[in-house]
Amino acid sequence: MGAFTSSLTGLTENTTYYVRAYATNSVGTAYGNELNFTTTVSNLITDIDRNQYNTIQIGNQIWLKEILKVTHFRNGDIIPIGLTVGELLNTTNPAYNFYDDNLYN
């Protein structure tokens, strides 16, 4: 009898999964015991720039506990920054800026 390790990826939060190990050789296939586990709900989310944010659930909604820091769209394109107030008011395209043009406000 030997030992093995396996990693499961791409699992959905708050979901019960059932797993069973098996081995096949010239004699046939042997199965291990069925195990089950339930994934937990994470209070962290990660954006395309790999920034992590703490969240809180209020009613049925999930809210960020901190300011959004992402600078790229999901497809990798850069979100424009540094537009003047007039440009921001007149654009129909996504963009961002800092209050009073000050990153530290």
Secondary structure, DSSP 8 states (H G I E B T S, - for coil): ---------S--TT-EEEE--EEEETTEEEE---EEEE----SEEE-TT--EEEEEEETTEEEESS-----B-TTS-B--B---HHHHHH--S--B--GGG-TT-
